[in-house]
């Protein structure tokens, strides 16, 4: 599956998935979340692909959900059920990233925000450019990073994760490396090349051994994580029903400070 909003290319034994809405910071629409899950499955079943790189077009990795779409959907009669479906779809996407037994390498070429930061946390290896950033500012928008939160706790511990989730603090590339959210920082124009190089390094291993190692990471080391992500997704959906979310999203889109109810 390929659309204008998500592009795919295969170089050597590495498949690259490109979020392709550069004018919108590669913000995720509903259809992109579902499309991304389908594309990852396609690459999983493609035998010549041994590793997957996820990156963004332009100067951003992914600046979160498309809040304009979220706002417009809030006026629909089935808004509440729609938010539940959105949270479930994003939960399923993160879960699929953990389950796929091919290494997923995030090539973070710019800001990774909210649901975009969740994509980074769900990746196995993270290569970032010098101007890349990582943040989960959901609380500042009246929202909850429910699905990404448990992943963040698994990656860096609940204490540090709590600080980032509660303050919405933005980390630059150097700070994200210190917290092991990013594994390497390279010049901006080398991000994809280095990620592909790491993909080929993973492909040099025995396929069965790589697959079992990925299962070890997702099923043993992160045991119970899927249950926590599901619980978090429910909290995320609940948060979107509040007046605080309506005000926070509107304030963000209008470029002003929110006035909390």
Phi and psi in degrees as GROMACS dihedral restraints (atoms count N, CA, C in turn):
[ dihedral_restraints ]
;  ai    aj    ak    al  type     phi  dphi    fc
    3     4     5     6     1  -150.6    20    10
    4     5     6     7     1   137.1    20    10
    6     7     8     9     1  -135.7    20    10
    7     8     9    10     1   173.8    20    10
    9    10    11    12     1   -62.1    20    10
   10    11    12    13     1   -30.0    20    10
   12    13    14    15     1   -79.0    20    10
   13    14    15    16     1   -19.2    20    10
   15    16    17    18     1  -138.2    20    10
   16    17    18    19     1   123.4    20    10
   18    19    20    21     1  -111.4    20    10
   19    20    21    22     1   154.2    20    10
   21    22    23    24     1  -134.6    20    10
   22    23    24    25     1   137.1    20    10
   24    25    26    27     1  -143.5    20    10
   25    26    27    28     1   152.2    20    10
   27    28    29    30     1  -120.5    20    10
   28    29    30    31     1   124.4    20    10
   30    31    32    33     1  -124.5    20    10
   31    32    33    34     1   118.4    20    10
   33    34    35    36     1    63.6    20    10
   34    35    36    37     1  -123.9    20    10
   36    37    38    39     1  -105.9    20    10
   37    38    39    40     1    14.2    20    10
   39    40    41    42     1  -116.8    20    10
   40    41    42    43     1   127.8    20    10
   42    43    44    45     1   -96.4    20    10
   43    44    45    46     1   135.0    20    10
   45    46    47    48     1  -112.5    20    10
   46    47    48    49     1   130.1    20    10
   48    49    50    51     1  -108.8    20    10
   49    50    51    52     1   124.6    20    10
   51    52    53    54     1  -116.2    20    10
   52    53    54    55     1   117.5    20    10
   54    55    56    57     1   -72.2    20    10
   55    56    57    58     1   122.1    20    10
   57    58    59    60     1  -122.1    20    10
   58    59    60    61     1    58.4    20    10
   60    61    62    63     1  -128.8    20    10
   61    62    63    64     1    62.1    20    10
   63    64    65    66     1   -58.9    20    10
   64    65    66    67     1   -33.1    20    10
   66    67    68    69     1   -69.6    20    10
   67    68    69    70     1   -16.8    20    10
   69    70    71    72     1  -113.1    20    10
   70    71    72    73     1    20.7    20    10
   72    73    74    75     1    64.7    20    10
   73    74    75    76     1    22.4    20    10
   75    76    77    78     1    57.8    20    10
   76    77    78    79     1    32.3    20    10
   78    79    80    81     1   -61.6    20    10
   79    80    81    82     1   143.7    20    10
   81    82    83    84     1   -85.6    20    10
   82    83    84    85     1   124.7    20    10
   84    85    86    87     1   -90.6    20    10
   85    86    87    88     1   170.1    20    10
   87    88    89    90     1   -56.2    20    10
   88    89    90    91     1   -46.3    20    10
   90    91    92    93     1   -67.2    20    10
   91    92    93    94     1   -31.6    20    10
   93    94    95    96     1   -67.8    20    10
   94    95    96    97     1   -38.3    20    10
   96    97    98    99     1   -60.9    20    10
   97    98    99   100     1   -46.1    20    10
   99   100   101   102     1   -70.1    20    10
  100   101   102   103     1   -38.2    20    10
  102   103   104   105     1   -65.5    20    10
  103   104   105   106     1   -38.0    20    10
  105   106   107   108     1   -64.4    20    10
  106   107   108   109     1   -40.4    20    10
  108   109   110   111     1   -61.9    20    10
  109   110   111   112     1   -42.4    20    10
  111   112   113   114     1   -64.6    20    10
  112   113   114   115     1   -41.5    20    10
  114   115   116   117     1   -65.7    20    10
  115   116   117   118     1   -41.8    20    10
  117   118   119   120     1   -60.6    20    10
  118   119   120   121     1   -39.1    20    10
  120   121   122   123     1   -64.4    20    10
  121   122   123   124     1   -41.8    20    10
  123   124   125   126     1   -58.7    20    10
  124   125   126   127     1   -44.3    20    10
  126   127   128   129     1   -70.6    20    10
  127   128   129   130     1   -31.3    20    10
  129   130   131   132     1   -62.8    20    10
  130   131   132   133     1   -39.9    20    10
  132   133   134   135     1   -85.9    20    10
  133   134   135   136     1    -7.7    20    10
  135   136   137   138     1   -81.7    20    10
  136   137   138   139     1   110.8    20    10
  138   139   140   141     1   -62.6    20    10
  139   140   141   142     1   -33.3    20    10
  141   142   143   144     1   -73.1    20    10
  142   143   144   145     1   -15.6    20    10
  144   145   146   147     1   -90.4    20    10
  145   146   147   148     1   122.4    20    10
  147   148   149   150     1  -111.0    20    10
  148   149   150   151     1   -13.6    20    10
  150   151   152   153     1  -151.6    20    10
  151   152   153   154     1   157.4    20    10
  153   154   155   156     1  -127.5    20    10
  154   155   156   157     1   129.8    20    10
  156   157   158   159     1  -106.9    20    10
  157   158   159   160     1   134.4    20    10
  159   160   161   162     1  -117.7    20    10
  160   161   162   163     1   124.8    20    10
  162   163   164   165     1  -147.0    20    10
  163   164   165   166     1   179.6    20    10
  165   166   167   168     1  -122.6    20    10
  166   167   168   169     1   154.9    20    10
  168   169   170   171     1   -82.2    20    10
  169   170   171   172     1   152.8    20    10
  171   172   173   174     1    73.7    20    10
  172   173   174   175     1  -141.1    20    10
  174   175   176   177     1  -102.4    20    10
  175   176   177   178     1    10.0    20    10
  177   178   179   180     1  -129.6    20    10
  178   179   180   181     1   149.9    20    10
  180   181   182   183     1   -82.1    20    10
  181   182   183   184     1   -66.3    20    10
  183   184   185   186     1  -164.3    20    10
  184   185   186   187     1   119.5    20    10
  186   187   188   189     1   -92.6    20    10
  187   188   189   190     1    30.8    20    10
  189   190   191   192     1    94.1    20    10
  190   191   192   193     1  -160.8    20    10
  192   193   194   195     1   -72.7    20    10
  193   194   195   196     1   154.4    20    10
  195   196   197   198     1   -74.1    20    10
  196   197   198   199     1    97.1    20    10
  198   199   200   201     1   -70.6    20    10
  199   200   201   202     1   -23.2    20    10
  201   202   203   204     1   -64.0    20    10
  202   203   204   205     1   -42.1    20    10
  204   205   206   207     1   -66.1    20    10
  205   206   207   208     1   -42.1    20    10
  207   208   209   210     1   -59.3    20    10
  208   209   210   211     1   -44.5    20    10
  210   211   212   213     1   -64.1    20    10
  211   212   213   214     1   -44.3    20    10
  213   214   215   216     1   -66.4    20    10
  214   215   216   217     1   -34.6    20    10
  216   217   218   219     1   -71.3    20    10
  217   218   219   220     1   -20.8    20    10
  219   220   221   222     1   -67.3    20    10
  220   221   222   223     1   -18.1    20    10
  222   223   224   225     1   -90.7    20    10
  223   224   225   226     1    -1.0    20    10
  225   226   227   228     1   -81.3    20    10
  226   227   228   229     1   148.9    20    10
  228   229   230   231     1   -58.7    20    10
  229   230   231   232     1   -31.7    20    10
  231   232   233   234     1  -100.3    20    10
  232   233   234   235     1    30.1    20    10
  234   235   236   237     1   -58.9    20    10
  235   236   237   238     1   -44.0    20    10
  237   238   239   240     1   -62.6    20    10
  238   239   240   241     1   -47.5    20    10
  240   241   242   243     1   -66.2    20    10
  241   242   243   244     1   -33.2    20    10
  243   244   245   246     1   -64.5    20    10
  244   245   246   247     1   -40.0    20    10
  246   247   248   249     1   -65.3    20    10
  247   248   249   250     1   -36.4    20    10
  249   250   251   252     1   -63.2    20    10
  250   251   252   253     1   -40.9    20    10
  252   253   254   255     1   -66.3    20    10
  253   254   255   256     1   -38.9    20    10
  255   256   257   258     1   -63.1    20    10
  256   257   258   259     1   -46.6    20    10
  258   259   260   261     1   -62.7    20    10
  259   260   261   262     1   -38.7    20    10
  261   262   263   264     1   -67.2    20    10
  262   263   264   265     1   -41.4    20    10
  264   265   266   267     1   -63.9    20    10
  265   266   267   268     1   -41.2    20    10
  267   268   269   270     1   -69.4    20    10
  268   269   270   271     1   -40.1    20    10
  270   271   272   273     1   -57.4    20    10
  271   272   273   274     1   -45.1    20    10
  273   274   275   276     1   -64.6    20    10
  274   275   276   277     1   -36.4    20    10
  276   277   278   279     1   -63.9    20    10
  277   278   279   280     1   -48.5    20    10
  279   280   281   282     1   -62.4    20    10
  280   281   282   283     1   -41.8    20    10
  282   283   284   285     1   -61.8    20    10
  283   284   285   286     1   -39.2    20    10
  285   286   287   288     1   -67.1    20    10
  286   287   288   289     1   -35.9    20    10
  288   289   290   291     1   -61.8    20    10
  289   290   291   292     1   -36.8    20    10
  291   292   293   294     1   -73.1    20    10
  292   293   294   295     1   -35.5    20    10
  294   295   296   297     1   -77.8    20    10
  295   296   297   298     1   -35.2    20    10
  297   298   299   300     1   -58.2    20    10
  298   299   300   301     1   128.1    20    10
  300   301   302   303     1   -90.3    20    10
  301   302   303   304     1    29.6    20    10
  303   304   305   306     1  -118.4    20    10
  304   305   306   307     1   138.0    20    10
  306   307   308   309     1   -58.7    20    10
  307   308   309   310     1   137.1    20    10
  309   310   311   312     1  -112.9    20    10
  310   311   312   313     1   124.3    20    10
  312   313   314   315     1  -115.4    20    10
  313   314   315   316     1   119.8    20    10
  315   316   317   318     1   -85.5    20    10
  316   317   318   319     1   123.6    20    10
  318   319   320   321     1  -102.7    20    10
  319   320   321   322     1    93.5    20    10
  321   322   323   324     1   -87.9    20    10
  322   323   324   325     1   100.9    20    10
  324   325   326   327     1   -97.1    20    10
  325   326   327   328     1     9.1    20    10
  327   328   329   330     1   177.7    20    10
  328   329   330   331     1  -155.3    20    10
  330   331   332   333     1   -59.8    20    10
  331   332   333   334     1   134.4    20    10
  333   334   335   336     1  -117.4    20    10
  334   335   336   337     1   106.2    20    10
  336   337   338   339     1  -122.5    20    10
  337   338   339   340     1   137.4    20    10
  339   340   341   342     1    50.9    20    10
  340   341   342   343     1  -115.3    20    10
  342   343   344   345     1   -63.0    20    10
  343   344   345   346     1   -26.1    20    10
  345   346   347   348     1   -67.4    20    10
  346   347   348   349     1   -38.4    20    10
  348   349   350   351     1   -65.6    20    10
  349   350   351   352     1   -33.8    20    10
  351   352   353   354     1   -62.8    20    10
  352   353   354   355     1   -38.0    20    10
  354   355   356   357     1   -62.3    20    10
  355   356   357   358     1   -38.5    20    10
  357   358   359   360     1   -64.5    20    10
  358   359   360   361     1   -45.7    20    10
  360   361   362   363     1   -65.9    20    10
  361   362   363   364     1   -25.6    20    10
  363   364   365   366     1   -85.7    20    10
  364   365   366   367     1    -6.2    20    10
  366   367   368   369     1   -84.4    20    10
  367   368   369   370     1   157.0    20    10
  369   370   371   372     1   -82.5    20    10
  370   371   372   373     1   -38.0    20    10
  372   373   374   375     1  -133.1    20    10
  373   374   375   376     1   141.9    20    10
  375   376   377   378     1  -129.1    20    10
  376   377   378   379     1   120.2    20    10
  378   379   380   381     1  -112.0    20    10
  379   380   381   382     1   131.1    20    10
  381   382   383   384     1  -126.5    20    10
  382   383   384   385     1   152.0    20    10
  384   385   386   387     1   -80.8    20    10
  385   386   387   388     1   166.1    20    10
  387   388   389   390     1   -64.0    20    10
  388   389   390   391     1   -26.1    20    10
  390   391   392   393     1  -101.1    20    10
  391   392   393   394     1     9.4    20    10
  393   394   395   396     1   -68.5    20    10
  394   395   396   397     1   149.9    20    10
  396   397   398   399     1  -135.1    20    10
  397   398   399   400     1   163.4    20    10
  399   400   401   402     1  -137.0    20    10
  400   401   402   403     1   127.1    20    10
  402   403   404   405     1  -158.2    20    10
  403   404   405   406     1   152.6    20    10
  405   406   407   408     1  -129.5    20    10
  406   407   408   409     1    76.5    20    10
  408   409   410   411     1   -84.7    20    10
  409   410   411   412     1    23.5    20    10
  411   412   413   414     1   -55.5    20    10
  412   413   414   415     1   -42.3    20    10
  414   415   416   417     1   -62.1    20    10
  415   416   417   418     1   -27.1    20    10
  417   418   419   420     1   -74.9    20    10
  418   419   420   421     1    -8.5    20    10
  420   421   422   423     1  -115.2    20    10
  421   422   423   424     1    13.5    20    10
  423   424   425   426     1    74.9    20    10
  424   425   426   427     1    18.2    20    10
  426   427   428   429     1  -116.8    20    10
  427   428   429   430     1   175.7    20    10
  429   430   431   432     1  -130.3    20    10
  430   431   432   433     1   129.2    20    10
  432   433   434   435     1   -81.9    20    10
  433   434   435   436     1    65.2    20    10
  435   436   437   438     1   -66.7    20    10
  436   437   438   439     1   -45.1    20    10
  438   439   440   441     1   -78.9    20    10
  439   440   441   442     1   -36.5    20    10
  441   442   443   444     1   -75.1    20    10
  442   443   444   445     1   -29.8    20    10
  444   445   446   447     1   -55.5    20    10
  445   446   447   448     1   -51.4    20    10
  447   448   449   450     1   -61.0    20    10
  448   449   450   451     1   -35.2    20    10
  450   451   452   453     1   -63.2    20    10
  451   452   453   454     1   -42.5    20    10
  453   454   455   456     1   -62.4    20    10
  454   455   456   457     1   -42.5    20    10
  456   457   458   459     1   -60.6    20    10
  457   458   459   460     1   -40.8    20    10
  459   460   461   462     1   -66.0    20    10
  460   461   462   463     1   -34.1    20    10
  462   463   464   465     1   -77.5    20    10
  463   464   465   466     1   -43.1    20    10
  465   466   467   468     1  -127.3    20    10
  466   467   468   469     1     1.4    20    10
  468   469   470   471     1    95.3    20    10
  469   470   471   472     1   151.8    20    10
  471   472   473   474     1   -68.2    20    10
  472   473   474   475     1   -30.4    20    10
  474   475   476   477     1   -65.5    20    10
  475   476   477   478     1   -54.7    20    10
  477   478   479   480     1   -65.8    20    10
  478   479   480   481     1   -38.7    20    10
  480   481   482   483     1   -62.0    20    10
  481   482   483   484     1   -41.9    20    10
  483   484   485   486     1   -60.0    20    10
  484   485   486   487     1   -40.1    20    10
  486   487   488   489     1   -61.8    20    10
  487   488   489   490     1   -45.3    20    10
  489   490   491   492     1   -68.1    20    10
  490   491   492   493     1   -40.3    20    10
  492   493   494   495     1   -70.2    20    10
  493   494   495   496     1   -36.8    20    10
  495   496   497   498     1   -82.1    20    10
  496   497   498   499     1   -30.2    20    10
  498   499   500   501     1   -96.7    20    10
  499   500   501   502     1   -22.8    20    10
  501   502   503   504     1    70.8    20    10
  502   503   504   505     1    19.5    20    10
  504   505   506   507     1   -58.8    20    10
  505   506   507   508     1   140.0    20    10
  507   508   509   510     1   -95.1    20    10
  508   509   510   511     1   130.7    20    10
  510   511   512   513     1  -102.2    20    10
  511   512   513   514     1   135.1    20    10
  513   514   515   516     1   -80.4    20    10
  514   515   516   517     1   177.3    20    10
  516   517   518   519     1   -61.4    20    10
  517   518   519   520     1   -41.4    20    10
  519   520   521   522     1   -63.9    20    10
  520   521   522   523     1   -42.4    20    10
  522   523   524   525     1   -67.4    20    10
  523   524   525   526     1   -38.7    20    10
  525   526   527   528     1   -65.6    20    10
  526   527   528   529     1   -33.2    20    10
  528   529   530   531     1   -66.9    20    10
  529   530   531   532     1   -42.3    20    10
  531   532   533   534     1   -60.8    20    10
  532   533   534   535     1   -31.0    20    10
  534   535   536   537     1   -90.9    20    10
  535   536   537   538     1     2.8    20    10
  537   538   539   540     1    66.0    20    10
  538   539   540   541     1    21.5    20    10
  540   541   542   543     1   -78.9    20    10
  541   542   543   544     1   -37.5    20    10
  543   544   545   546     1  -108.3    20    10
  544   545   546   547     1   142.3    20    10
  546   547   548   549     1   -97.3    20    10
  547   548   549   550     1   -30.6    20    10
  549   550   551   552     1  -143.0    20    10
  550   551   552   553     1   149.2    20    10
  552   553   554   555     1  -122.8    20    10
  553   554   555   556     1   129.5    20    10
  555   556   557   558     1  -131.8    20    10
  556   557   558   559     1   167.5    20    10
  558   559   560   561     1   -55.6    20    10
  559   560   561   562     1   147.4    20    10
  561   562   563   564     1   -52.3    20    10
  562   563   564   565     1   -39.0    20    10
  564   565   566   567     1   -80.2    20    10
  565   566   567   568     1     1.5    20    10
  567   568   569   570     1  -111.7    20    10
  568   569   570   571     1     2.4    20    10
  570   571   572   573     1   -62.0    20    10
  571   572   573   574     1   -53.4    20    10
  573   574   575   576     1   -64.3    20    10
  574   575   576   577     1   -40.9    20    10
  576   577   578   579     1   -61.5    20    10
  577   578   579   580     1   -42.9    20    10
  579   580   581   582     1   -68.2    20    10
  580   581   582   583     1   -39.9    20    10
  582   583   584   585     1   -61.9    20    10
  583   584   585   586     1   -41.6    20    10
  585   586   587   588     1   -65.7    20    10
  586   587   588   589     1   -38.4    20    10
  588   589   590   591     1   -60.4    20    10
  589   590   591   592     1   -42.0    20    10
  591   592   593   594     1   -67.9    20    10
  592   593   594   595     1   -35.0    20    10
  594   595   596   597     1   -61.3    20    10
  595   596   597   598     1   -43.0    20    10
  597   598   599   600     1   -67.5    20    10
  598   599   600   601     1   -33.1    20    10
  600   601   602   603     1   -64.9    20    10
  601   602   603   604     1   -40.2    20    10
  603   604   605   606     1   -64.7    20    10
  604   605   606   607     1   -38.9    20    10
  606   607   608   609     1   -67.1    20    10
  607   608   609   610     1   -17.8    20    10
  609   610   611   612     1   -74.0    20    10
  610   611   612   613     1   -16.2    20    10
  612   613   614   615     1   -78.5    20    10
  613   614   615   616     1   163.4    20    10
  615   616   617   618     1   -64.4    20    10
  616   617   618   619     1   130.1    20    10
  618   619   620   621     1   -52.4    20    10
  619   620   621   622     1   -45.9    20    10
  621   622   623   624     1   -63.7    20    10
  622   623   624   625     1   -39.2    20    10
  624   625   626   627     1   -66.8    20    10
  625   626   627   628     1   -41.0    20    10
  627   628   629   630     1   -63.6    20    10
  628   629   630   631     1   -43.7    20    10
  630   631   632   633     1   -63.8    20    10
  631   632   633   634     1   -41.7    20    10
  633   634   635   636     1   -68.5    20    10
  634   635   636   637     1   -34.5    20    10
  636   637   638   639     1   -65.7    20    10
  637   638   639   640     1   -41.8    20    10
  639   640   641   642     1   -63.1    20    10
  640   641   642   643     1   -39.5    20    10
  642   643   644   645     1   -63.4    20    10
  643   644   645   646     1   -39.0    20    10
  645   646   647   648     1   -58.3    20    10
  646   647   648   649     1   -44.4    20    10
  648   649   650   651     1   -66.2    20    10
  649   650   651   652     1   -41.5    20    10
  651   652   653   654     1   -87.0    20    10
  652   653   654   655     1   -32.4    20    10
  654   655   656   657     1   -99.2    20    10
  655   656   657   658     1   -27.2    20    10
  657   658   659   660     1  -106.1    20    10
  658   659   660   661     1   -58.2    20    10
  660   661   662   663     1   -63.4    20    10
  661   662   663   664     1   -40.3    20    10
  663   664   665   666     1  -105.6    20    10
  664   665   666   667     1    36.8    20    10
  666   667   668   669     1   -58.1    20    10
  667   668   669   670     1   133.3    20    10
  669   670   671   672     1    84.8    20    10
  670   671   672   673     1    -3.0    20    10
  672   673   674   675     1   -65.3    20    10
  673   674   675   676     1   -37.0    20    10
  675   676   677   678     1   -61.9    20    10
  676   677   678   679     1   -36.8    20    10
  678   679   680   681     1   -64.6    20    10
  679   680   681   682     1   -40.8    20    10
  681   682   683   684     1   -67.7    20    10
  682   683   684   685     1   -38.7    20    10
  684   685   686   687     1   -64.4    20    10
  685   686   687   688     1   -38.9    20    10
  687   688   689   690     1   -63.7    20    10
  688   689   690   691     1   -43.0    20    10
  690   691   692   693     1   -63.9    20    10
  691   692   693   694     1   -40.2    20    10
  693   694   695   696     1   -65.7    20    10
  694   695   696   697     1   -37.6    20    10
  696   697   698   699     1   -62.6    20    10
  697   698   699   700     1   -37.3    20    10
  699   700   701   702     1   -63.7    20    10
  700   701   702   703     1   -39.6    20    10
  702   703   704   705     1   -66.8    20    10
  703   704   705   706     1   -37.1    20    10
  705   706   707   708     1   -62.4    20    10
  706   707   708   709     1   -44.6    20    10
  708   709   710   711     1   -63.1    20    10
  709   710   711   712     1   -40.8    20    10
  711   712   713   714     1   -62.4    20    10
  712   713   714   715     1   -42.7    20    10
  714   715   716   717     1   -59.8    20    10
  715   716   717   718     1   -33.5    20    10
  717   718   719   720     1   -70.6    20    10
  718   719   720   721     1   -13.8    20    10
  720   721   722   723     1   -84.2    20    10
  721   722   723   724     1    -5.7    20    10
  723   724   725   726     1   -88.7    20    10
  724   725   726   727     1   159.0    20    10
  726   727   728   729     1   -66.2    20    10
  727   728   729   730     1   -30.4    20    10
  729   730   731   732     1   -61.7    20    10
  730   731   732   733     1   -40.7    20    10
  732   733   734   735     1   -65.1    20    10
  733   734   735   736     1   -42.4    20    10
  735   736   737   738     1   -59.4    20    10
  736   737   738   739     1   -45.0    20    10
  738   739   740   741     1   -69.9    20    10
  739   740   741   742     1   -43.3    20    10
  741   742   743   744     1   -63.2    20    10
  742   743   744   745     1   -42.0    20    10
  744   745   746   747     1   -67.4    20    10
  745   746   747   748     1   -43.9    20    10
  747   748   749   750     1   -61.2    20    10
  748   749   750   751     1   -43.7    20    10
  750   751   752   753     1   -61.9    20    10
  751   752   753   754     1   -43.0    20    10
  753   754   755   756     1   -62.6    20    10
  754   755   756   757     1   -45.5    20    10
  756   757   758   759     1   -67.7    20    10
  757   758   759   760     1   -29.3    20    10
  759   760   761   762     1   -90.9    20    10
  760   761   762   763     1    -3.7    20    10
  762   763   764   765     1    69.2    20    10
  763   764   765   766     1    37.9    20    10
  765   766   767   768     1  -131.4    20    10
  766   767   768   769     1   170.8    20    10
  768   769   770   771     1   -78.5    20    10
  769   770   771   772     1   139.7    20    10
  771   772   773   774     1   -71.4    20    10
  772   773   774   775     1   151.7    20    10
  774   775   776   777     1  -113.5    20    10
  775   776   777   778     1    98.5    20    10
  777   778   779   780     1   -68.8    20    10
  778   779   780   781     1   136.4    20    10
